């Protein structure tokens, strides 16, 4: 049975210091546990697709066989934030995440985003916000 979680007040902020879109291939956030989602464990990941396609930010359920239901449906939002907390780009979605199966949903991070980010990031700090 799939468990559905309605939009909820969980927010994970991932701050990456000394970030450069030109020197990144894959970066993984620390794992985080969402208690009200029956202690499911999650992480974010930024991966380079290729030079032409840019990057994607993924949300993934960790393979923690001892915690949480077999499947869980969530509503989420991934966003890249400016230094002042304003949203540069965001992607909302809904997904069914199964235990022991790596399913990810992504936020596309193209060249136009990096150009805007470089204009508003005075400290080379990339901030990703994940709401679930």
LINLINUR-V598915 format. One record per residue. RES is the residue in one letter. SS is DSSP state (A for helix, B for strand, O for the rest). Layout:
res:RES ss:SS
res:RES ss:SS
//
This chain:
res:X ss:O
res:X ss:B
res:X ss:B
res:X ss:B
res:X ss:O
res:X ss:O
res:X ss:O
res:X ss:O
res:X ss:O
res:X ss:O
res:X ss:B
res:X ss:B
res:X ss:B
res:X ss:B
res:X ss:B
res:X ss:B
res:X ss:O
res:X ss:O
res:X ss:O
res:X ss:O
res:X ss:O
res:X ss:O
res:X ss:O
res:X ss:O
res:X ss:O
res:X ss:B
res:X ss:B
res:X ss:B
res:X ss:O
res:X ss:O
res:X ss:O
res:X ss:B
res:X ss:B
res:X ss:B
res:X ss:A
res:X ss:A
res:X ss:A
res:X ss:O
res:X ss:O
res:X ss:B
res:X ss:B
res:X ss:B
res:X ss:B
res:X ss:B
res:X ss:B
res:X ss:B
res:X ss:B
res:X ss:B
res:X ss:B
res:X ss:B
res:X ss:O
res:X ss:O
res:X ss:O
res:X ss:B
res:X ss:B
res:X ss:B
res:X ss:B
res:X ss:B
res:X ss:B
res:X ss:B
res:X ss:B
res:X ss:O
res:X ss:O
res:X ss:O
res:X ss:O
res:X ss:O
res:X ss:O
res:X ss:O
res:X ss:O
res:X ss:O
res:X ss:B
res:X ss:B
res:X ss:B
res:X ss:B
res:X ss:B
res:X ss:B
res:X ss:B
res:X ss:B
res:X ss:B
res:X ss:B
res:X ss:B
res:X ss:O
res:X ss:O
res:X ss:O
res:X ss:O
res:X ss:O
res:X ss:B
res:X ss:B
res:X ss:B
res:X ss:B
res:X ss:B
res:X ss:B
res:X ss:B
res:X ss:B
res:X ss:B
res:X ss:B
res:X ss:B
res:X ss:B
res:X ss:O
res:X ss:O
res:X ss:O
res:X ss:O
res:X ss:O
res:X ss:B
res:X ss:B
res:X ss:B
res:X ss:B
res:X ss:B
res:X ss:B
res:X ss:O
res:X ss:A
res:X ss:A
res:X ss:A
res:X ss:A
res:X ss:A
res:X ss:A
res:X ss:A
res:X ss:A
res:X ss:A
res:X ss:A
res:X ss:O
res:X ss:O
res:X ss:O
res:X ss:O
res:X ss:O
res:X ss:B
res:X ss:B
res:X ss:B
res:X ss:B
res:X ss:B
res:X ss:B
res:X ss:O
//
